[in-house]
């Protein structure tokens, strides 16, 4: 191993550029776990909806097409545990529970919003890249020709 090289996978040390950041690529890395949770499709939708206002569970479920009650419950618990949303229970009958973004969640929403903006700005380029790739792959695949009998 070279002098100054860390034994930890994915760890940047001695890098001249402070802008360069790399996280550990091992499966037990905290950064990977956090990214897996906050970047899944249900979490992104919950964060986007809660940016607008505080919402109840039933409102979130109606607003997110295709999410099951169980998946929404799991998603909300993970986001609450990570400090992205807060959950307020009101002692009324029937029980009322509201969800809202925390300051940490609001800062995450700003990052997600910039990613969505980037995607919107570059969707034509991405579609063109898909088409070019699909054409190239189709041209590279050998034609399946069945031998003629006779």
Secondary structure, DSSP 8 states (H G I E B T S, - for coil): --TT--SSTT---S-S-TT------STT-HHHHHHHHHTSHHHHHHHHHHHH--EEHHHHHHHSTT--HHHHHHHHHHHHHTTSEEEEEE--SS-EEEEEE-HHHHHHHHHHHHHHHHHHHHHHHHHHHHHHHHHHHHHHS---------
